[in-house]
Amino acid sequence: MQVLDLVLWCFGGACLANAVPHCVSGLMGRAFQTPFARPRGEGRSSSTANVWWGFVNLLAGYLLLCRVGDFDVRAARDMLAAALGALLLSLYLARRFGRFNGGNRPEEA
């Protein structure tokens, strides 16, 4: 196993994690931030653009996990690499987009 495979699988996990909010927002018919919105990363894109972006992320995740090296979902090291990428990107995006969607402030009891 090469270190490069682990790094690419980490990015694959990040792509799969990033696909979730875009696909879900698009399927719900809601606008959500994409790299194509104005201002970039702050404005919202249409639900259709989010579905497209979500599926691009799904495809990228598939290619990185299934076509690079010998990724095995039963191997702890392989899954840990993908899960780490998903977790790190998810935490970053939660903070980044929480300021636009109200997620950075604690709920009032």
PDB file as gemmi writes it, atoms N, CA and C in Angstrom:
CRYST1    1.000    1.000    1.000  90.00  90.00  90.00 P 1                      
ATOM      1  N   MET A   1       0.851  -1.179   0.000  1.00  0.00           N  
ATOM      2  CA  MET A   1       0.000   0.000   0.000  1.00  0.00           C  
ATOM      3  C   MET A   1       0.893   1.237   0.000  1.00  0.00           C  
ATOM      4  N   GLN A   2       0.501   2.173  -0.799  1.00  0.00           N  
ATOM      5  CA  GLN A   2       1.277   3.402  -0.892  1.00  0.00           C  
ATOM      6  C   GLN A   2       0.594   4.523  -0.107  1.00  0.00           C  
ATOM      7  N   VAL A   3       1.406   5.440   0.387  1.00  0.00           N  
ATOM      8  CA  VAL A   3       0.882   6.586   1.121  1.00  0.00           C  
ATOM      9  C   VAL A   3      -0.013   7.427   0.212  1.00  0.00           C  
ATOM     10  N   LEU A   4       0.349   7.520  -1.062  1.00  0.00           N  
ATOM     11  CA  LEU A   4      -0.465   8.293  -2.006  1.00  0.00           C  
ATOM     12  C   LEU A   4      -1.884   7.740  -2.101  1.00  0.00           C  
ATOM     13  N   ASP A   5      -2.024   6.416  -2.058  1.00  0.00           N  
ATOM     14  CA  ASP A   5      -3.360   5.816  -2.066  1.00  0.00           C  
ATOM     15  C   ASP A   5      -4.172   6.296  -0.870  1.00  0.00           C  
ATOM     16  N   LEU A   6      -3.567   6.295   0.312  1.00  0.00           N  
ATOM     17  CA  LEU A   6      -4.268   6.737   1.527  1.00  0.00           C  
ATOM     18  C   LEU A   6      -4.693   8.195   1.417  1.00  0.00           C  
ATOM     19  N   VAL A   7      -3.827   9.028   0.874  1.00  0.00           N  
ATOM     20  CA  VAL A   7      -4.156  10.448   0.713  1.00  0.00           C  
ATOM     21  C   VAL A   7      -5.312  10.616  -0.266  1.00  0.00           C  
ATOM     22  N   LEU A   8      -5.268   9.901  -1.371  1.00  0.00           N  
ATOM     23  CA  LEU A   8      -6.348  10.007  -2.361  1.00  0.00           C  
ATOM     24  C   LEU A   8      -7.658   9.439  -1.821  1.00  0.00           C  
ATOM     25  N   TRP A   9      -7.582   8.377  -1.004  1.00  0.00           N  
ATOM     26  CA  TRP A   9      -8.795   7.848  -0.392  1.00  0.00           C  
ATOM     27  C   TRP A   9      -9.368   8.827   0.624  1.00  0.00           C  
ATOM     28  N   CYS A  10      -8.509   9.592   1.263  1.00  0.00           N  
ATOM     29  CA  CYS A  10      -8.954  10.645   2.173  1.00  0.00           C  
ATOM     30  C   CYS A  10      -9.759  11.690   1.394  1.00  0.00           C  
ATOM     31  N   PHE A  11      -9.248  12.082   0.240  1.00  0.00           N  
ATOM     32  CA  PHE A  11      -9.984  13.016  -0.614  1.00  0.00           C  
ATOM     33  C   PHE A  11     -11.277  12.394  -1.140  1.00  0.00           C  
ATOM     34  N   GLY A  12     -11.258  11.107  -1.410  1.00  0.00           N  
ATOM     35  CA  GLY A  12     -12.470  10.414  -1.844  1.00  0.00           C  
ATOM     36  C   GLY A  12     -13.559  10.467  -0.789  1.00  0.00           C  
ATOM     37  N   GLY A  13     -13.176  10.239   0.466  1.00  0.00           N  
ATOM     38  CA  GLY A  13     -14.140  10.348   1.563  1.00  0.00           C  
ATOM     39  C   GLY A  13     -14.680  11.758   1.696  1.00  0.00           C  
ATOM     40  N   ALA A  14     -13.803  12.750   1.498  1.00  0.00           N  
ATOM     41  CA  ALA A  14     -14.238  14.149   1.559  1.00  0.00           C  
ATOM     42  C   ALA A  14     -15.237  14.447   0.453  1.00  0.00           C  
ATOM     43  N   CYS A  15     -14.990  13.933  -0.746  1.00  0.00           N  
ATOM     44  CA  CYS A  15     -15.930  14.153  -1.859  1.00  0.00           C  
ATOM     45  C   CYS A  15     -17.289  13.533  -1.563  1.00  0.00           C  
ATOM     46  N   LEU A  16     -17.280  12.323  -1.008  1.00  0.00           N  
ATOM     47  CA  LEU A  16     -18.557  11.685  -0.680  1.00  0.00           C  
ATOM     48  C   LEU A  16     -19.311  12.464   0.395  1.00  0.00           C  
ATOM     49  N   ALA A  17     -18.594  12.956   1.396  1.00  0.00           N  
ATOM     50  CA  ALA A  17     -19.240  13.754   2.437  1.00  0.00           C  
ATOM     51  C   ALA A  17     -19.805  15.048   1.854  1.00  0.00           C  
ATOM     52  N   ASN A  18     -19.082  15.656   0.936  1.00  0.00           N  
ATOM     53  CA  ASN A  18     -19.534  16.905   0.331  1.00  0.00           C  
ATOM     54  C   ASN A  18     -20.737  16.687  -0.579  1.00  0.00           C  
ATOM     55  N   ALA A  19     -20.886  15.493  -1.118  1.00  0.00           N  
ATOM     56  CA  ALA A  19     -22.021  15.204  -1.993  1.00  0.00           C  
ATOM     57  C   ALA A  19     -23.347  15.229  -1.236  1.00  0.00           C  
ATOM     58  N   VAL A  20     -23.316  14.854   0.022  1.00  0.00           N  
ATOM     59  CA  VAL A  20     -24.558  14.699   0.794  1.00  0.00           C  
ATOM     60  C   VAL A  20     -25.367  15.996   0.891  1.00  0.00           C  
ATOM     61  N   PRO A  21     -24.827  17.111   1.395  1.00  0.00           N  
ATOM     62  CA  PRO A  21     -25.675  18.300   1.537  1.00  0.00           C  
ATOM     63  C   PRO A  21     -26.138  18.859   0.195  1.00  0.00           C  
ATOM     64  N   HIS A  22     -25.308  18.711  -0.835  1.00  0.00           N  
ATOM     65  CA  HIS A  22     -25.700  19.237  -2.144  1.00  0.00           C  
ATOM     66  C   HIS A  22     -26.826  18.410  -2.757  1.00  0.00           C  
ATOM     67  N   CYS A  23     -26.696  17.096  -2.709  1.00  0.00           N  
ATOM     68  CA  CYS A  23     -27.760  16.248  -3.250  1.00  0.00           C  
ATOM     69  C   CYS A  23     -29.054  16.409  -2.457  1.00  0.00           C  
ATOM     70  N   VAL A  24     -28.939  16.420  -1.139  1.00  0.00           N  
ATOM     71  CA  VAL A  24     -30.137  16.549  -0.305  1.00  0.00           C  
ATOM     72  C   VAL A  24     -30.809  17.904  -0.533  1.00  0.00           C  
ATOM     73  N   SER A  25     -30.041  18.976  -0.529  1.00  0.00           N  
ATOM     74  CA  SER A  25     -30.622  20.303  -0.766  1.00  0.00           C  
ATOM     75  C   SER A  25     -31.291  20.361  -2.133  1.00  0.00           C  
ATOM     76  N   GLY A  26     -30.601  19.830  -3.134  1.00  0.00           N  
ATOM     77  CA  GLY A  26     -31.178  19.834  -4.479  1.00  0.00           C  
ATOM     78  C   GLY A  26     -32.451  19.029  -4.567  1.00  0.00           C  
ATOM     79  N   LEU A  27     -32.466  17.848  -3.967  1.00  0.00           N  
ATOM     80  CA  LEU A  27     -33.659  17.001  -4.000  1.00  0.00           C  
ATOM     81  C   LEU A  27     -34.820  17.624  -3.231  1.00  0.00           C  
ATOM     82  N   MET A  28     -34.500  18.434  -2.225  1.00  0.00           N  
ATOM     83  CA  MET A  28     -35.549  19.114  -1.464  1.00  0.00           C  
ATOM     84  C   MET A  28     -35.999  20.398  -2.155  1.00  0.00           C  
ATOM     85  N   GLY A  29     -35.336  20.742  -3.256  1.00  0.00           N  
ATOM     86  CA  GLY A  29     -35.705  21.955  -3.982  1.00  0.00           C  
ATOM     87  C   GLY A  29     -35.206  23.227  -3.324  1.00  0.00           C  
ATOM     88  N   ARG A  30     -34.168  23.124  -2.526  1.00  0.00           N  
ATOM     89  CA  ARG A  30     -33.641  24.280  -1.797  1.00  0.00           C  
ATOM     90  C   ARG A  30     -32.331  24.768  -2.398  1.00  0.00           C  
ATOM     91  N   ALA A  31     -32.148  26.064  -2.376  1.00  0.00           N  
ATOM     92  CA  ALA A  31     -30.879  26.654  -2.796  1.00  0.00           C  
ATOM     93  C   ALA A  31     -29.856  26.423  -1.693  1.00  0.00           C  
ATOM     94  N   PHE A  32     -28.596  26.291  -2.090  1.00  0.00           N  
ATOM     95  CA  PHE A  32     -27.520  26.057  -1.126  1.00  0.00           C  
ATOM     96  C   PHE A  32     -26.224  26.565  -1.742  1.00  0.00           C  
ATOM     97  N   GLN A  33     -25.230  26.833  -0.911  1.00  0.00           N  
ATOM     98  CA  GLN A  33     -23.960  27.358  -1.391  1.00  0.00           C  
ATOM     99  C   GLN A  33     -23.233  26.324  -2.253  1.00  0.00           C  
ATOM    100  N   THR A  34     -22.687  26.794  -3.371  1.00  0.00           N  
ATOM    101  CA  THR A  34     -21.791  25.991  -4.195  1.00  0.00           C  
ATOM    102  C   THR A  34     -20.627  26.880  -4.617  1.00  0.00           C  
ATOM    103  N   PRO A  35     -19.594  26.299  -5.194  1.00  0.00           N  
ATOM    104  CA  PRO A  35     -18.480  27.115  -5.676  1.00  0.00           C  
ATOM    105  C   PRO A  35     -18.859  28.016  -6.852  1.00  0.00           C  
ATOM    106  N   PHE A  36     -20.037  27.805  -7.439  1.00  0.00           N  
ATOM    107  CA  PHE A  36     -20.452  28.560  -8.619  1.00  0.00           C  
ATOM    108  C   PHE A  36     -21.300  29.778  -8.290  1.00  0.00           C  
ATOM    109  N   ALA A  37     -21.692  29.928  -7.030  1.00  0.00           N  
ATOM    110  CA  ALA A  37     -22.558  31.034  -6.626  1.00  0.00           C  
ATOM    111  C   ALA A  37     -21.765  32.336  -6.565  1.00  0.00           C  
ATOM    112  N   ARG A  38     -22.470  33.436  -6.576  1.00  0.00           N  
ATOM    113  CA  ARG A  38     -21.870  34.766  -6.427  1.00  0.00           C  
ATOM    114  C   ARG A  38     -22.407  35.389  -5.163  1.00  0.00           C  
ATOM    115  N   PRO A  39     -21.596  35.881  -4.251  1.00  0.00           N  
ATOM    116  CA  PRO A  39     -20.152  35.726  -4.224  1.00  0.00           C  
ATOM    117  C   PRO A  39     -19.779  34.270  -3.978  1.00  0.00           C  
ATOM    118  N   ARG A  40     -18.641  33.888  -4.527  1.00  0.00           N  
ATOM    119  CA  ARG A  40     -18.195  32.501  -4.504  1.00  0.00           C  
ATOM    120  C   ARG A  40     -18.149  31.962  -3.078  1.00  0.00           C  
ATOM    121  N   GLY A  41     -18.830  30.839  -2.869  1.00  0.00           N  
ATOM    122  CA  GLY A  41     -18.819  30.190  -1.564  1.00  0.00           C  
ATOM    123  C   GLY A  41     -19.734  30.818  -0.534  1.00  0.00           C  
ATOM    124  N   GLU A  42     -20.373  31.925  -0.876  1.00  0.00           N  
ATOM    125  CA  GLU A  42     -21.270  32.589   0.074  1.00  0.00           C  
ATOM    126  C   GLU A  42     -22.693  32.649  -0.458  1.00  0.00           C  
ATOM    127  N   GLY A  43     -22.825  32.962  -1.743  1.00  0.00           N  
ATOM    128  CA  GLY A  43     -24.147  33.005  -2.353  1.00  0.00           C  
ATOM    129  C   GLY A  43     -24.709  31.607  -2.517  1.00  0.00           C  
ATOM    130  N   ARG A  44     -25.952  31.552  -2.878  1.00  0.00           N  
ATOM    131  CA  ARG A  44     -26.612  30.256  -3.027  1.00  0.00           C  
ATOM    132  C   ARG A  44     -26.856  29.956  -4.494  1.00  0.00           C  
ATOM    133  N   SER A  45     -26.739  28.680  -4.815  1.00  0.00           N  
ATOM    134  CA  SER A  45     -27.021  28.211  -6.164  1.00  0.00           C  
ATOM    135  C   SER A  45     -28.371  27.511  -6.168  1.00  0.00           C  
ATOM    136  N   SER A  46     -28.924  27.353  -7.343  1.00  0.00           N  
ATOM    137  CA  SER A  46     -30.234  26.720  -7.482  1.00  0.00           C  
ATOM    138  C   SER A  46     -30.194  25.261  -7.040  1.00  0.00           C  
ATOM    139  N   SER A  47     -31.359  24.710  -6.817  1.00  0.00           N  
ATOM    140  CA  SER A  47     -31.440  23.299  -6.442  1.00  0.00           C  
ATOM    141  C   SER A  47     -30.897  22.412  -7.559  1.00  0.00           C  
ATOM    142  N   THR A  48     -31.128  22.793  -8.810  1.00  0.00           N  
ATOM    143  CA  THR A  48     -30.609  22.014  -9.936  1.00  0.00           C  
ATOM    144  C   THR A  48     -29.083  22.026  -9.952  1.00  0.00           C  
ATOM    145  N   ALA A  49     -28.483  23.190  -9.727  1.00  0.00           N  
ATOM    146  CA  ALA A  49     -27.016  23.271  -9.670  1.00  0.00           C  
ATOM    147  C   ALA A  49     -26.474  22.423  -8.531  1.00  0.00           C  
ATOM    148  N   ASN A  50     -27.187  22.367  -7.416  1.00  0.00           N  
ATOM    149  CA  ASN A  50     -26.750  21.553  -6.289  1.00  0.00           C  
ATOM    150  C   ASN A  50     -26.815  20.067  -6.593  1.00  0.00           C  
ATOM    151  N   VAL A  51     -27.836  19.631  -7.311  1.00  0.00           N  
ATOM    152  CA  VAL A  51     -27.900  18.219  -7.703  1.00  0.00           C  
ATOM    153  C   VAL A  51     -26.710  17.878  -8.599  1.00  0.00           C  
ATOM    154  N   TRP A  52     -26.432  18.737  -9.573  1.00  0.00           N  
ATOM    155  CA  TRP A  52     -25.290  18.501 -10.458  1.00  0.00           C  
ATOM    156  C   TRP A  52     -23.987  18.454  -9.664  1.00  0.00           C  
ATOM    157  N   TRP A  53     -23.780  19.421  -8.788  1.00  0.00           N  
ATOM    158  CA  TRP A  53     -22.548  19.475  -8.002  1.00  0.00           C  
ATOM    159  C   TRP A  53     -22.446  18.266  -7.075  1.00  0.00           C  
ATOM    160  N   GLY A  54     -23.563  17.856  -6.496  1.00  0.00           N  
ATOM    161  CA  GLY A  54     -23.565  16.670  -5.646  1.00  0.00           C  
ATOM    162  C   GLY A  54     -23.166  15.419  -6.423  1.00  0.00           C  
ATOM    163  N   PHE A  55     -23.688  15.283  -7.639  1.00  0.00           N  
ATOM    164  CA  PHE A  55     -23.344  14.109  -8.428  1.00  0.00           C  
ATOM    165  C   PHE A  55     -21.911  14.154  -8.946  1.00  0.00           C  
ATOM    166  N   VAL A  56     -21.376  15.337  -9.198  1.00  0.00           N  
ATOM    167  CA  VAL A  56     -19.952  15.456  -9.549  1.00  0.00           C  
ATOM    168  C   VAL A  56     -19.100  14.985  -8.371  1.00  0.00           C  
ATOM    169  N   ASN A  57     -19.500  15.364  -7.158  1.00  0.00           N  
ATOM    170  CA  ASN A  57     -18.784  14.911  -5.968  1.00  0.00           C  
ATOM    171  C   ASN A  57     -18.913  13.402  -5.766  1.00  0.00           C  
ATOM    172  N   LEU A  58     -20.086  12.851  -6.028  1.00  0.00           N  
ATOM    173  CA  LEU A  58     -20.262  11.398  -5.936  1.00  0.00           C  
ATOM    174  C   LEU A  58     -19.350  10.674  -6.918  1.00  0.00           C  
ATOM    175  N   LEU A  59     -19.301  11.166  -8.144  1.00  0.00           N  
ATOM    176  CA  LEU A  59     -18.449  10.563  -9.159  1.00  0.00           C  
ATOM    177  C   LEU A  59     -16.978  10.652  -8.762  1.00  0.00           C  
ATOM    178  N   ALA A  60     -16.552  11.820  -8.276  1.00  0.00           N  
ATOM    179  CA  ALA A  60     -15.164  11.991  -7.847  1.00  0.00           C  
ATOM    180  C   ALA A  60     -14.843  11.053  -6.683  1.00  0.00           C  
ATOM    181  N   GLY A  61     -15.745  10.946  -5.725  1.00  0.00           N  
ATOM    182  CA  GLY A  61     -15.540  10.033  -4.596  1.00  0.00           C  
ATOM    183  C   GLY A  61     -15.432   8.593  -5.054  1.00  0.00           C  
ATOM    184  N   TYR A  62     -16.301   8.208  -5.970  1.00  0.00           N  
ATOM    185  CA  TYR A  62     -16.255   6.848  -6.518  1.00  0.00           C  
ATOM    186  C   TYR A  62     -14.914   6.590  -7.208  1.00  0.00           C  
ATOM    187  N   LEU A  63     -14.515   7.510  -8.062  1.00  0.00           N  
ATOM    188  CA  LEU A  63     -13.259   7.329  -8.791  1.00  0.00           C  
ATOM    189  C   LEU A  63     -12.064   7.242  -7.847  1.00  0.00           C  
ATOM    190  N   LEU A  64     -12.049   8.093  -6.825  1.00  0.00           N  
ATOM    191  CA  LEU A  64     -10.919   8.094  -5.891  1.00  0.00           C  
ATOM    192  C   LEU A  64     -10.894   6.852  -4.999  1.00  0.00           C  
ATOM    193  N   LEU A  65     -12.062   6.359  -4.621  1.00  0.00           N  
ATOM    194  CA  LEU A  65     -12.094   5.201  -3.728  1.00  0.00           C  
ATOM    195  C   LEU A  65     -12.039   3.864  -4.474  1.00  0.00           C  
ATOM    196  N   CYS A  66     -12.674   3.802  -5.617  1.00  0.00           N  
ATOM    197  CA  CYS A  66     -12.805   2.510  -6.301  1.00  0.00           C  
ATOM    198  C   CYS A  66     -11.824   2.304  -7.448  1.00  0.00           C  
ATOM    199  N   ARG A  67     -11.212   3.360  -7.912  1.00  0.00           N  
ATOM    200  CA  ARG A  67     -10.314   3.226  -9.061  1.00  0.00           C  
ATOM    201  C   ARG A  67      -8.865   3.539  -8.736  1.00  0.00           C  
ATOM    202  N   VAL A  68      -8.584   3.935  -7.508  1.00  0.00           N  
ATOM    203  CA  VAL A  68      -7.204   4.212  -7.086  1.00  0.00           C  
ATOM    204  C   VAL A  68      -6.778   3.108  -6.133  1.00  0.00           C  
ATOM    205  N   GLY A  69      -5.721   2.402  -6.454  1.00  0.00           N  
ATOM    206  CA  GLY A  69      -5.216   1.354  -5.579  1.00  0.00           C  
ATOM    207  C   GLY A  69      -6.223   0.238  -5.402  1.00  0.00           C  
ATOM    208  N   ASP A  70      -6.128  -0.444  -4.271  1.00  0.00           N  
ATOM    209  CA  ASP A  70      -7.019  -1.563  -3.952  1.00  0.00           C  
ATOM    210  C   ASP A  70      -7.804  -1.253  -2.684  1.00  0.00           C  
ATOM    211  N   PHE A  71      -8.706  -0.277  -2.757  1.00  0.00           N  
ATOM    212  CA  PHE A  71      -9.508   0.118  -1.601  1.00  0.00           C  
ATOM    213  C   PHE A  71     -10.394  -1.051  -1.182  1.00  0.00           C  
ATOM    214  N   ASP A  72     -10.387  -1.366   0.108  1.00  0.00           N  
ATOM    215  CA  ASP A  72     -11.183  -2.464   0.652  1.00  0.00           C  
ATOM    216  C   ASP A  72     -11.999  -1.929   1.824  1.00  0.00           C  
ATOM    217  N   VAL A  73     -13.321  -1.974   1.691  1.00  0.00           N  
ATOM    218  CA  VAL A  73     -14.175  -1.442   2.754  1.00  0.00           C  
ATOM    219  C   VAL A  73     -14.051  -2.242   4.041  1.00  0.00           C  
ATOM    220  N   ARG A  74     -13.502  -3.453   3.973  1.00  0.00           N  
ATOM    221  CA  ARG A  74     -13.317  -4.271   5.169  1.00  0.00           C  
ATOM    222  C   ARG A  74     -11.962  -4.044   5.836  1.00  0.00           C  
ATOM    223  N   ALA A  75     -11.107  -3.256   5.182  1.00  0.00           N  
ATOM    224  CA  ALA A  75      -9.789  -2.970   5.764  1.00  0.00           C  
ATOM    225  C   ALA A  75      -9.875  -1.685   6.595  1.00  0.00           C  
ATOM    226  N   ALA A  76      -9.523  -1.788   7.857  1.00  0.00           N  
ATOM    227  CA  ALA A  76      -9.655  -0.647   8.774  1.00  0.00           C  
ATOM    228  C   ALA A  76      -8.840   0.551   8.294  1.00  0.00           C  
ATOM    229  N   ARG A  77      -7.634   0.331   7.819  1.00  0.00           N  
ATOM    230  CA  ARG A  77      -6.782   1.433   7.373  1.00  0.00           C  
ATOM    231  C   ARG A  77      -7.410   2.173   6.185  1.00  0.00           C  
ATOM    232  N   ASP A  78      -7.969   1.442   5.258  1.00  0.00           N  
ATOM    233  CA  ASP A  78      -8.592   2.063   4.089  1.00  0.00           C  
ATOM    234  C   ASP A  78      -9.807   2.902   4.496  1.00  0.00           C  
ATOM    235  N   MET A  79     -10.655   2.307   5.333  1.00  0.00           N  
ATOM    236  CA  MET A  79     -11.857   3.023   5.768  1.00  0.00           C  
ATOM    237  C   MET A  79     -11.509   4.204   6.662  1.00  0.00           C  
ATOM    238  N   LEU A  80     -10.466   4.066   7.474  1.00  0.00           N  
ATOM    239  CA  LEU A  80     -10.046   5.164   8.335  1.00  0.00           C  
ATOM    240  C   LEU A  80      -9.594   6.359   7.496  1.00  0.00           C  
ATOM    241  N   ALA A  81      -8.880   6.102   6.416  1.00  0.00           N  
ATOM    242  CA  ALA A  81      -8.444   7.186   5.530  1.00  0.00           C  
ATOM    243  C   ALA A  81      -9.645   7.914   4.939  1.00  0.00           C  
ATOM    244  N   ALA A  82     -10.622   7.152   4.427  1.00  0.00           N  
ATOM    245  CA  ALA A  82     -11.814   7.768   3.837  1.00  0.00           C  
ATOM    246  C   ALA A  82     -12.633   8.502   4.899  1.00  0.00           C  
ATOM    247  N   ALA A  83     -12.787   7.882   6.061  1.00  0.00           N  
ATOM    248  CA  ALA A  83     -13.567   8.503   7.136  1.00  0.00           C  
ATOM    249  C   ALA A  83     -12.888   9.774   7.650  1.00  0.00           C  
ATOM    250  N   LEU A  84     -11.573   9.768   7.716  1.00  0.00           N  
ATOM    251  CA  LEU A  84     -10.858  10.959   8.165  1.00  0.00           C  
ATOM    252  C   LEU A  84     -11.079  12.123   7.199  1.00  0.00           C  
ATOM    253  N   GLY A  85     -11.020  11.838   5.912  1.00  0.00           N  
ATOM    254  CA  GLY A  85     -11.287  12.885   4.920  1.00  0.00           C  
ATOM    255  C   GLY A  85     -12.700  13.421   5.045  1.00  0.00           C  
ATOM    256  N   ALA A  86     -13.665  12.518   5.227  1.00  0.00           N  
ATOM    257  CA  ALA A  86     -15.063  12.934   5.379  1.00  0.00           C  
ATOM    258  C   ALA A  86     -15.247  13.781   6.637  1.00  0.00           C  
ATOM    259  N   LEU A  87     -14.647  13.349   7.746  1.00  0.00           N  
ATOM    260  CA  LEU A  87     -14.783  14.072   9.008  1.00  0.00           C  
ATOM    261  C   LEU A  87     -14.151  15.451   8.941  1.00  0.00           C  
ATOM    262  N   LEU A  88     -12.924  15.524   8.445  1.00  0.00           N  
ATOM    263  CA  LEU A  88     -12.235  16.820   8.394  1.00  0.00           C  
ATOM    264  C   LEU A  88     -12.967  17.823   7.510  1.00  0.00           C  
ATOM    265  N   LEU A  89     -13.405  17.390   6.342  1.00  0.00           N  
ATOM    266  CA  LEU A  89     -14.131  18.315   5.472  1.00  0.00           C  
ATOM    267  C   LEU A  89     -15.472  18.696   6.104  1.00  0.00           C  
ATOM    268  N   SER A  90     -16.144  17.744   6.711  1.00  0.00           N  
ATOM    269  CA  SER A  90     -17.437  18.028   7.338  1.00  0.00           C  
ATOM    270  C   SER A  90     -17.313  19.054   8.455  1.00  0.00           C  
ATOM    271  N   LEU A  91     -16.297  18.905   9.305  1.00  0.00           N  
ATOM    272  CA  LEU A  91     -16.096  19.875  10.390  1.00  0.00           C  
ATOM    273  C   LEU A  91     -15.762  21.258   9.847  1.00  0.00           C  
ATOM    274  N   TYR A  92     -14.909  21.309   8.834  1.00  0.00           N  
ATOM    275  CA  TYR A  92     -14.564  22.598   8.229  1.00  0.00           C  
ATOM    276  C   TYR A  92     -15.802  23.266   7.624  1.00  0.00           C  
ATOM    277  N   LEU A  93     -16.574  22.506   6.858  1.00  0.00           N  
ATOM    278  CA  LEU A  93     -17.746  23.092   6.195  1.00  0.00           C  
ATOM    279  C   LEU A  93     -18.835  23.470   7.193  1.00  0.00           C  
ATOM    280  N   ALA A  94     -18.939  22.731   8.296  1.00  0.00           N  
ATOM    281  CA  ALA A  94     -19.923  23.080   9.325  1.00  0.00           C  
ATOM    282  C   ALA A  94     -19.632  24.472   9.881  1.00  0.00           C  
ATOM    283  N   ARG A  95     -18.369  24.753  10.134  1.00  0.00           N  
ATOM    284  CA  ARG A  95     -17.997  26.084  10.623  1.00  0.00           C  
ATOM    285  C   ARG A  95     -18.147  27.140   9.534  1.00  0.00           C  
ATOM    286  N   ARG A  96     -17.712  26.805   8.330  1.00  0.00           N  
ATOM    287  CA  ARG A  96     -17.711  27.759   7.215  1.00  0.00           C  
ATOM    288  C   ARG A  96     -19.130  28.188   6.855  1.00  0.00           C  
ATOM    289  N   PHE A  97     -20.013  27.224   6.667  1.00  0.00           N  
ATOM    290  CA  PHE A  97     -21.364  27.553   6.220  1.00  0.00           C  
ATOM    291  C   PHE A  97     -22.336  27.767   7.368  1.00  0.00           C  
ATOM    292  N   GLY A  98     -21.928  27.435   8.594  1.00  0.00           N  
ATOM    293  CA  GLY A  98     -22.783  27.676   9.746  1.00  0.00           C  
ATOM    294  C   GLY A  98     -23.090  29.148   9.931  1.00  0.00           C  
ATOM    295  N   ARG A  99     -22.168  30.002   9.538  1.00  0.00           N  
ATOM    296  CA  ARG A  99     -22.420  31.451   9.692  1.00  0.00           C  
ATOM    297  C   ARG A  99     -23.496  31.954   8.750  1.00  0.00           C  
ATOM    298  N   PHE A 100     -23.734  31.248   7.643  1.00  0.00           N  
ATOM    299  CA  PHE A 100     -24.780  31.663   6.707  1.00  0.00           C  
ATOM    300  C   PHE A 100     -26.125  31.040   7.048  1.00  0.00           C  
ATOM    301  N   ASN A 101     -26.094  29.874   7.683  1.00  0.00           N  
ATOM    302  CA  ASN A 101     -27.327  29.124   7.906  1.00  0.00           C  
ATOM    303  C   ASN A 101     -27.701  29.005   9.378  1.00  0.00           C  
ATOM    304  N   GLY A 102     -27.060  29.775  10.235  1.00  0.00           N  
ATOM    305  CA  GLY A 102     -27.420  29.795  11.653  1.00  0.00           C  
ATOM    306  C   GLY A 102     -26.872  28.650  12.474  1.00  0.00           C  
ATOM    307  N   GLY A 103     -25.931  27.895  11.950  1.00  0.00           N  
ATOM    308  CA  GLY A 103     -25.440  26.719  12.657  1.00  0.00           C  
ATOM    309  C   GLY A 103     -24.303  26.977  13.622  1.00  0.00           C  
ATOM    310  N   ASN A 104     -23.787  28.185  13.690  1.00  0.00           N  
ATOM    311  CA  ASN A 104     -22.643  28.461  14.567  1.00  0.00           C  
ATOM    312  C   ASN A 104     -23.068  29.014  15.916  1.00  0.00           C  
ATOM    313  N   ARG A 105     -24.331  29.255  16.114  1.00  0.00           N  
ATOM    314  CA  ARG A 105     -24.757  29.767  17.410  1.00  0.00           C  
ATOM    315  C   ARG A 105     -25.517  28.671  18.153  1.00  0.00           C  
ATOM    316  N   PRO A 106     -25.304  28.553  19.449  1.00  0.00           N  
ATOM    317  CA  PRO A 106     -25.978  27.511  20.222  1.00  0.00           C  
ATOM    318  C   PRO A 106     -27.482  27.777  20.299  1.00  0.00           C  
ATOM    319  N   GLU A 107     -28.221  26.688  20.391  1.00  0.00           N  
ATOM    320  CA  GLU A 107     -29.667  26.772  20.524  1.00  0.00           C  
ATOM    321  C   GLU A 107     -30.032  27.335  21.896  1.00  0.00           C  
ATOM    322  N   GLU A 108     -31.069  28.138  21.933  1.00  0.00           N  
ATOM    323  CA  GLU A 108     -31.556  28.649  23.215  1.00  0.00           C  
ATOM    324  C   GLU A 108     -32.554  27.663  23.800  1.00  0.00           C  
ATOM    325  N   ALA A 109     -32.460  27.427  25.095  1.00  0.00           N  
ATOM    326  CA  ALA A 109     -33.349  26.469  25.747  1.00  0.00           C  
ATOM    327  C   ALA A 109     -34.694  27.059  26.018  1.00  0.00           C  
TER     328      ALA A 109                                                      
END                                                                             
